[in-house]
Amino acid sequence: MALEVDVFKSPRRDNTYLMLPADASLDSVPEQLQTQFGEAKPFLRFKLDQDRHLAQADPQAVLAAIQSQGFYLQLPPNKDETGD
């Protein structure tokens, strides 16, 4: 399955991104998440499929989350995971 995805950047949290199906309304994201995320800034649009390499997420997990809940929230990696 391939899906055109819009990526939004959070102005409140570094390295935090929200992925939605292309042209989906941000109103489909739960209000509490919208509040915590801040005013979503358009960042990128790309075609996502299960074979696409993503820097910090498993593409199959992203597709599954978008299919089940309508969005995927990418948080910054834990410092323990990055070796910092």
N, C-alpha and C positions, 0 to 999 in steps of 0.2 A: 504494500500500500504506500503510495506517495501522497504527500499533502503539502500544499503551499502554506507557509507559516509566516506570520508577522511576529517580530520580536520587539519587545518594548523594554527600555531600561528604566530602572528605578532611580529617581533623583535623590532618594533618601538613603539608600543602601548601596555601597559600592559592590560591583560584580553581581548584582541581582537583576535577573531578567525574567520577563513573563512572555511565554510563547502561546499564541492563539492561532486558530485557523485563519488564513488570510481573509481580510474583510469582515471578520467577526467583530461584534461590538464589545467594547470593554465593559459594557453593562452586564455581560454574561458572567463576569468574574464576581465572586462573592464580595459584598460591600466591605466587610472587615478587611479582606485582603487588599482591596482598592485603597482603603484608608492607610494601611500600613505601608503599602508599596509607594504611595504618593502619585503625583500626576505623571502617568506613564508617558515616556518620551519615545516616539518611534525610533527604532534603531536599525532594523534589518528585515528584509524579506527574502526567503529562500525556499527551495523545494526540499522537503525532508522525506527520506525513505529509510528503511531499516539498515541500509548499507552505508549511509552517509556518516562520515567521521565528525563527531562533535567533541570539542575540547574538554567539557566537564560533565557530559551526560551521555547515557546510553540512548541511542536513537530509538530503539524499540520501547524503552520506558517512556520516552517523551511522547511517542505516537500513542501508546496505550493510555497515558494520562490525558492527552488531548481528546481521545475518543471517549473515555469514560467520564471526565469531569469538565471537558471543554477548554482546558488550559493546562499549561505546565509551568511551574515556578522553579527557576534555577537559582539556587542560593550559592553564595561564595563557598568554596571548599573550606573544610575545617583546617586550621593550621597544622594539626597533627597529621592530616592526610597529605599536605604539601611538603612537609619536612621543614617548614619555616620555624 
